[in-house]
């Protein structure tokens, strides 16, 4: 089998890239280890930057999002019973869209099916070959049989644990990593959201987040030690802890119910450079991981897809490879801006084991500046809704 762009990984990044390329007549084949049902079962991010919304509209995969998504013009940060609202519309004239990653993936699958794009699920033993040459290819096993996929380029959209990044020689890669000493215990419940906008809570007991997916599906998080296990937390214990970390008048409105999903996610920051090696281009979590504070993971993948799709389309339509040559530099410039924002919000809102009274006072000062300083609000809002591509 032969294609122009082999896409490793059928999550949102791989699907969106395939959609944008196929729209312009660039052939792709998407190889995915898991089944479609498994991909659609993943519970992930729910806040889309304005750039991601625009990209989904351009991809022809936005109809349900525009109908069912929830535009948000601000968010709240709390400290010592105080609710601090950052008004995105007033601060920078933009907004975000609350719409779950599962639904984004479902919409992209439907759009891909409409174009007749090629997806191969259940592949195993994927290996990338000759990526430093003009004739790369991919081998994989499917149903016990060996297969070979020849291509012009390979897009590695297969996440942190995938084969793509590891196919770049270790001597070529420069990697940056920060491991945070805590995780997020997340609960999904079929209950009305606590508030119409997201609430990020700073509390001496630890961070908490009140989020949502739709009017009857809520997503909540509390900061927990890395030593905790999901089994350590009953639903009652979770709801009690969440209430304790929210301002009292807000917590009184919390509607609780049985959890339909519960998990603990460790927090870390990770970046690998470069994001291109020969015919291989890394995209999304294959190249970078960002803490969920600030909701940048899926949105960074989308910005990578923007730069990479533009590069491929110009290469095939105009024989112009400038976009591909500049891809790594452009993508990484935006990645590091998002890393800085997520790091700053994570540092401002979480309780660290090593924090002294001085550190906690610095958090308070940061939050009070955000409450009163229009410039601080503008900078926060611009980064939260997404810097321009």
N, C-alpha and C positions, 0 to 999 in steps of 0.2 A: 504494500500500500504506500501511496505517496500523497503528501499534502504540502502546502506552502509553509504553514506555521503549525507545529506540533505543540499543543498546550497540555502541560502536565498538571493535573489537578482540576476537578470540576466543581469547586466552590464558587462563591460569588465573583472572585477575581477572574478565574478562568472562564466562567460563563459570560461575564460582561465583555471580556476581551474578545472572545469568540463571536459574540453578537455584533460588536462594532466592526469587526473585520469582515464578517460574512455580509453585512449590509453593504460594504464597499467592494464586494466581489473577491475578497482575499480568502482563500480556502484554509480551513482549520480542521484538525481532528483533536478532540478533547479526550484525554485518557484519565480515568478516575478509578481509584482503588476500591472505593465503597459503592454500594448500590445507590440509586436515586433516592429511595425511601430513607436510607441512612443519612444522606446529605441533607435532606429536608427535615430530619429530626433534630438537627443541632440547634441548641438555644444559644443565641449570641446577641450581638449589639442591636440597639434599637433606635439610635439617634443618627440621622443622616445630615451631613453638611449640605449647604446650598449647592456646592459643586457636584456632589454625588447625585442629588436630585436632578440637576441639569443633565448629567451624564445618562441617567436612566431614562429621562425623557428623550434624549437624542437616540438612545438605543431602542426606542419603541417598546419599553418595558415599564411604563409608568402609570398606566390607566388605573389599576387598582390602588396604587400608592396615592394618586391624586384624589381618589374617591374616599379611601379608608384611612389614609395617613393623618396624623395630627400635627399641623403646623404649630411650632412653639416660638414665641417671640421673646422668651426670657427663661431664666432659671433662678433658683434660690440657693443660697449658701447660708448655713446657720452656725451661730456661735453663742453660747451662754444665753439661750432662750431667744436670741435675736434672729429674725429672718431678714436676710440681705438679698434683695432682688436685683439682678442684672437684666436690664431691659435691652435685648438685642436690637430691636427695631429702633429705639431711641439712640442707642450708643453707636450703631454702625449701619442701620438701615437694612438689616437682613434677618433671617430666621432659619431655624432648622426644622426637619421633619422627623417626627417620631413614627417609625415604621420598622417592624422587626426584620432582622436579617433572614429569618426563615421565609418570610413573605417576599423579600427581595429575590431570594433564590428561586422560589416558586414562580415568580413573574419572569425571571430570566430563562428558566426552563421552558415556559410556555412560548416566549419569544423565539427561543432557539428552535423549538419544534416547528414553529410557524415558518422558519427559514429552511427547515430540513437540514440543520447542522448535524455533523457527525459526532456522536458521543459514544465512547466505549467504556462501560462500567465493569467493575470486577477484575481489573487488570492486576497482575502480580509481577514481582521481580523486574520492575522497570529499570532499565539501564540506559544512560545517555552516552552516545559514542561520537567520537571525532568532533567534539564541539569547538575545537580550535581550527577546524578546516571549513571549507565552503560546502562540504557535503556531510553534514551531521545526520545521524539517524538515531532512532530509539528502538530498543527491543523490549518485549514484554511477553508474559505468559497470560493466556486466557483460556479457561476451561481445560487446562492441562496441555495446551498446544502453544508452541513458540511462534511469535509474530515479529515482524520488522516493519517499522514506519519510517520511510525516508522523508526528508523535509529540507527546507531552506534555513529555517530558524526554529529554535525551541524556546517556548515561554514557560518558565518554571513558576507555576502558581500553586504548588503543592504543600505550602505551609512549612512551619519550622522543622518538622520531623521528616519532611519529604526528601527525595533523592536529589533534587535540582541543586540546592546550595552545596551539598556535599560533593557534587560532580566538579566543582571548581577546585583546582588544586589548593591545598591548605596554605602553601607558600604565597599564593596570590591574594588570598582573603585577609582582610583586616577586620577583626570583630570587636565590638564594644558591647559590654553587658553590665547591667546593674540588677542585682537581686534584692527585692524588698523583703523585710523580715516579717511579712504577714500576708494573708490572703483575703479574698472576699468570699464569704458564705452567701450564696444567692438562693433565693426562693421565688418560684413562679406560682402564682395563685389566681384562681378564677374569682377575683374580687375587684370591685371598683377601685381605681387608683386613689391614693391618699389625697393627691392635689392635682390640679390641672397642669402644673409644670413640675419639672424634676426638682427634687430637694437634695442637696449635698450637705451632710451634717458633720461638723467638727465637734467632738465631744471627748471629755477625758477618758471615757470608756472605750473610745475608738470611733472610727469613721462609720457612717451609714449613708445609704442612698435609697431614696424612694423614687422609683421610676414606673414606667408602664409600657404596655404593648398596644392595648386598645381599651375602650371604655369598660370592658369586663375582664381584663387580663393585666395583672400588676406584677412588676418585677422589683424585688427589694434585696438589699445587700447590707451586711454588717461585716466590719473588719474583724478577723479572727487570727490567732496565732497559727503558724504553719504546722504546728504539732496537732491541731484539732482535726477531727475526722467528721464527716457528715453524720455518722452514727452517734456522735456525741451530742447532736442537736435535735431535740424533738421540735415539732412545730410550735408548741407552747413556749418553749425556751427561746426560740427565735423571735416570736412576736413580742415577748416580754423584753428582750434585749433591744429590739428595734424601737419600741416605745420609749425606753430609757434614754436613747440617744437622740431623740427628736425633741424639739421644743414642746413643752407640755400641752399648750393649747392646740398645736397641730396634731400631736399624738392622739388626742381625744377623738379625732375623726377617723382613725385607722380602722378599717374593716378587715377582719382576719378570716381565715378559712383554711382548709386542708391544702398543703403544698402539692402541686402536681409535678414539680421538679425541684430538686435541691442538690447543690453542688458547691465545692470549694475550689476557687481558682487562685493559684499563686500569682503574685504580681512581679513582673520583671520588665526591664527595657533591654532591647537587643537590636543592634544594627550590624549588618555586614556590608563591607565595601570591597570591590565595586559591585554594582548590580548587573553588570554585563561582563561576560567572558566569552570572547569569540562569538559563536552563533547562539549562545545561551543568554537569556535575559531573565533576571529574577523579578518577581512581582508579588506584592503583598507580604504575607507572613513568612514566605520563603526568605525574605530579605530583612524583615524587621518585625519586632514585637513591641507593643507599647502598652503601658498600664491602662486599664479601662477607664481610669479617671479622665474625663474629658471626651470620651467616646471617639477615639481616633483610629482604632484598628481597621474596621471596614472602610472608613473614609480614606485612609492612607492607601489601601489597596486600590480604591477607585481612582485616586490621583495617579498612581503608578500606571493603571490601565489607560488613563487619558494620554499620558506621555507616550506609552509604548504603542498604543493603537495609532496615534498620529504619526509616529515614526514608521510603522509598517505600511500604513496607507500611502504616505509620501514616497516610500521606497518603491512600492509596486505601481503606483499611478504615475509618478513623475520621475522615477529613477533617481530620487533624491534621498540619500542615506544620512543626511545631516541629523535628522531626528533620532535615528538609531544610534548614531555616534555620540550624541549629546544626552541620551536617555539616562544613563547612570548619574551624571552630574545634576541634571534637572530634578530627577526623582529624589535624590538624596538631599538636595537643598531643602525641599519641602518636608521630607521625613524628619530632618533634624529640627526644623521649626516646631513640628508637632511633638517631637520628643521633649523639647524644652518646655512646651506648654503642659504636657501631661506630667512631667517631672515636677514642675512648679506647683500645680494643683494638688498632686499627690502629697508633696511635702507640706503644703499649707493645710491640708484637711485631715491627715492621718496622725494617729498617736504612734510614735516610734519608741521602742523599748529604751533607747539611750537618751531620750529627750530629758533635758533639764528644765527647771522653771524658766530659764532664759529662753530656751527654744519654744516653749509653749507661749510665752509672751510675744515672741516674734510672729507666731501664727496669728495671735489676736491682732497685732498691729497690721499685718497684711490684710486680714479680713476687714478691719475697720477702715483701712484705706480704700478697699474695694467698695465699702458702703458709702463713702463720702466723696471720692475723687472721680470726677468724670473721665479723666484720662485713663485711670486704672480700669474703669468699667469699659471704656472703648477698647483697650488692648485685650481685655479678657473676652469681650464679645466678638471681636474680630477673629481671634484664634478659635473660639468655640464654634462659631458658625462656619469656619473654614477659610483659610487664606486662599487668595485666587491662584489658579494654576499658572 
